[in-house]
Amino acid sequence: MAFTLPKLAYDYKALEPYIDAQTMEIHYSKHHQAYVTNVNNAIAGKPEDSMSLEDILKNISKQPPVVRNNAGGVFNHNLFWTVMKPNGGGEPSGALADAIKSTFGSVADFKTKFAEAGATRFGSGWAWLCVTGGKLAICSTANQDNPLMDISECKGTPILGLDVWEHAYYLKYQNRRPEYITNFWNVINWDEVAKRLDNAK
């Protein structure tokens, strides 16, 4: 049951001017594809070959680094592309907005804390909004780790993730990671985040 590269719901230039087409094409067709290829090669002929990505991640401490890095890379990017959309942005609504406000005080305060998690992640990694113990929490992970992994310092079900590896933004933003994070709010797909919140309950 080899993993495959999921089809993008929009074309490479659809998130312009916030995420440029060249970055999108390289990120999706080269980086994400490499994670898919590498994890398939690493688990070929092994019991993990018939497991879901989530089940592999839950017991990632039993796996070699090649599986940890690449299975994480596949899951993280599968989520990342769906939580963005053309003409995204705006404000969350409904149960998601209520949960954000009750946890963080306001949507603005949530955005500040989330942006800080991404901006202060040293080196490569991700910022996350998770559901843990029925409540929302913000955290960050290094490399391609995520909160589903049993080795993660922050555990939970991720409903929003932001890639802060340099390959996600360097062609357009160079070393200006905070600017990239600020512009992420212009392409965020709140409907998808809300759906993931419902599924995580």
N, C-alpha and C positions, 0 to 999 in steps of 0.2 A: 504494500500500500504506500507507494512512494508519494512524498509530498510534492505539490506542484505550486508554481507561481500563480497566485490568484490574479484574475483580470482586474485592471484598474477601472473604476467607475467613471473616469474622466480622462482626458488626454493630457499629455505632458505640459502643455502651455496653459491649462485651465486654471491654475492657481497663481498665474502672473497677476500683478507684479511682485507678489509677496514671496512666492517660491518660483524660481525661474525654470523654464522648460529644460535647459541643459542639465541642471541639477536633478530635476525629476527623472529625466531619461536615464542618466548614469546611476542614480540611486536605486531606481526600480529594476532596470534591465541588467545592471552589472552587480551591484552590491546585494540586493535582495535575491536575485537569481543565484548568486554564488552561495548564499546561505542555504538555499533549497538544495542545490547540487551537492554541497558538502555534507549536509546532514543525511541525505539519501545514501551517499556513498559510505558514510560512517556506520549506518545501521543496517545496511543491506545484508540479508541472510541471518539477522539476529532477531530475538523476540520483539525488540522495539519497532521492527519493520511493520508490525501489525497493530501498533499502539497509536493512540491519538497524541497529538502534540502536547496537549495539556497533561496527559498521564506521564509522558516522558519528563516533562518539566517538574512535576510534583516530586519525582524521585531523582532529580538531576545530580544529587550528591553521589549517586552510584555510577555515574557516567564519566567517561574521559572528557577532557577539555574540548575536544573537537565537537562532541555532541552538545555539551553545554553552550558553547559559543554559537554554534550554527542553528541548533533548535531554538535557542533564544532569539537569534536574529530573524528566523522565519516567523515566529509568533509575534514578536514586537512589530515587525514591518507589516504583517497582515493586519494588525490593529491600527497602526499609524495611518495607512492610506484611507481607512474607512472613517476615521475621526476628522478628516478634512474634506471639504467640498468647494466647488466653485461658488462664488457669491455666498460664502458662509459668514460666520461672525455673528454679530448681534448679541443678544442675551439669552441665557437658558430660560426655560419656562416650566411650569407644572411642578411635578414631584422633584425633578432635578434641581430646579431653582430653590425650592423649599429646603432640600437637603443641604445644598451649598450654603444657604443663608443661616440655617440652624447650626451648622458646623463651624463656619468661618466668619460669620457676622454679616457679610455682604458678598456679592459677586466680585466687587472691586477688591476686597480683601483676599478673596480666594485667588484671583488672578495674580495679585502681588506675591502671595506665598508660593504659588505654583511656579511663577517666573523665577523666584529666588531659588527654588529647588533645582531648576534647570541651569540657571546661571552659575550657581556655586558648585555644581558637580564637577570635580576636578578631572580633567582628561575627558575621555569618551564615556557616554552613558545616556541615561534616559530620566526624564521626570514623569511621575505617575500620579494620577488620581485613582485611588482604590476604594473598594468596599471591603472593610475588615471588621468582623464582629458586628455586622449590620450598620456600621457607621462609615462615613467618608474619611479618608486620610490622604495626605500628600506625602510623597517620599521620592527619592531618586535611587537609581542603581548604577553600578559601573558596567561598562562594556555592553554585552547583550543580555545581562541578567534582567530578571523581572520579578514582580512580587508573587508569581505562582511557584517559583522555585523554592525547594525546601532549604536551600542555603542562603536565601535572601534575608537581609537584615529587616526589611519591611515585607510583611506577608499580607496577601489579600487578593482580591479579584480586580485586575486593572480594568478601568472603564474609559480612561483617557491616558494616552502616552505621547510624549514629545521627544523626538530623537535629537539629542544634542551632540552627536558625533560631528566632527568637522565636515565629513563628506555630505552631511545634510544641509549645510549652509555656506561653506567656505567660498564657493565660486562667486556668490553674490555678496556675501556679508564679510568675507575675510575673518578677521578676529572679533567682529562685532556680534558676538553671540546674543547679548541682551536685545539688540535690535531685531534679530531673527525671531526671538521669543515673543517680543511685542507684536510683530507682524503675524505670528501664528494665530492670534485671536481673530484676525480678519478672514481666515479660511476654516476655522473650526466648525465642525458639524455637530451642533448641539443635539440634534435629533438622534444621531447615532450614540452619543454619550448617554442620553436619556434611556435609549433602548437597552444599552449595556447595564445601566443601573437597575432597570426592571428585571433583567435576567440574572443579576447578581444577588437579588434579594432571596 
